[in-house]
Amino acid sequence: MRKRTCLSGLIITTVVLIVISSAIHVQAGRPFLDSTYTHKVTRDIVYSTAAVQAPEPGSKNLLLDIYEPVGEGLPKRLPAVVFIHGGGFKNGNKQVGHVTPFNIGFTQRGYVTLSIQYRLMKDNPPKEGPANADSLLERTVMAAAQDAANAVRWLRAHAAEYHVDPKRIAVGGISAGAGASLFMAYQEERTLGAGAEVAAA
């Protein structure tokens, strides 16, 4: 009888430990769904150069900030998101307040995120390549899409360095950035060039 009681106690204890272990696992969070990780940021990486006509004809360096998740249990290959700030194609920057929470929020869930600078109307993008349009606004929208495409190409080229799965790159943004994201995601390869395809927008 005593042996049976001990065995029953062992079984009950094991079940309790499994339940506690499961609860801890759920509390720890699921990669890509729950805010599980901390993050680090590397700022002002040059990802491309682009032609401008203002304040004078020439080119400018385009910069990005990269947010990387940090913590135990990270998968070896991570999805990534390229975020594009808003501002009506007239102003804004890669550290503007409305985009930072998205970068941090996604990174804490296990995504690598990029916040990019792109050409604005004040840069007066030239009428060439994908930006071959008459109005300044049209040229700027096309230039922003091209800059986002170059950011995706840069990320894909550095995928191994940042543990990114090159097949799971998405693009997104707010306001003008959302427009540029959709415009870039749905452009044909002959317009934006190869290597800029994304899995989601």
Summary of the structure (lengths in Angstrom):
residues: 201
radius of gyration: 22.8
end to end distance: 65.0
largest distance: 93.2
contacts: 639
relative contact order: 0.16
helix: 39%
strand: 25%
